[in-house]
Amino acid sequence: MYQITAKGPRGPIEIAWDALAWADPSPAGAVDAKEDARGAWRLDAFAETREEAEECVVIIQETAPELTARIEEIVERDWVTLSLEGLPPVNAGPFVVVGSHALAATSPGKTAVLIEAGPAFGTGHHGTTLGCLLALAEAKRHRKIGRVLDLGTGSGVLAIAALKAGATLATGSDIDRDSVFVARDNARKNKVSRFFVHHVRGANTPNMRRLGPYDTVFANILMKPLIGLAPEIQRLSAPGAVIILSGLLHHQAGPVRAAFEGHGMLFQKRIRRDGWSSLVFRKAG
């Protein structure tokens, strides 16, 4: 495994992130961008082979020539060790996302969600997951969570948090088969039931329709898939539903907001964390 890193102003970093994330096929297995310090941004990409890492560097140089990218080989380490060394508990309002190594030290009164570091996205440490949890906490103060739909469920952290906070059931989906198995295992570890996870692309499937309409919807994915899913999310949402969207760099929030408002969703607020935006909508009714 190789890590490709570049640092610089926000503009070039976001241009390079877009180019790597939307290359088809992309030599990068994962891409992240965030504010590293005040006014300074950092791009991290991960590739399986040296050749793919060098392809990432070429894309960065071609799209953002002012950036200098470096490649570093990552020493293989098991995920449990990594969680013990580098992933402290994450507090998000009434929720705390924590590995088993620190579960006993969580604060009384918090809703603990047990998530070990692993191959599925969603340990709570990323700004998108944190933003979604904060949005869930605020929504819970005003209404029942009800039935939950979690598109791009990853580790299942959002659906599991919702179930622990009183959701009646949760339906999750992911295009990555491994993530589906991880989410189901995390549900078992957290002792939550009525979490149905499917290996599918999109949202308009018989199982999702059968368990809907949904009162709370999460979609923590990417800008283009979010825009494409707007009509399906609108159809699957119950009147008055809360829709929480993330996976967006700040400059990508505008097009997503316009797409969902164009399908009758009422914009409520925007949560910014670590260079990422989470958008909250309400369906009229």
Buried (B, 14 or more C-beta within 10 A) or exposed (E): EBBBBBBBEBEBBBBBBBBBBEBEEBBBEEBBBBBBEEEEBBBBBBBEEEEBBBBBBEBBBEBBEEBEBEBEEEEEEEBBEBBBEEBEBBBBBBBBBBBEBBEEEBEEEBBBBBBBBBEBBBBBBBBBBBBBBBBBBBBBEEEEBBBBBBBBBBBBBBBBBBBBBEBEBBBBBBBBEEBBBBBBBBBEBBEBEBBBBEEBEEBEBEEBBEBBBBBBBBBBBBBEBBBEBBBBBBEBBBEEBBBBBBBBBBEBBEBBBEBBEEBEBEBBEBBEBBBBBBBBBBBEE
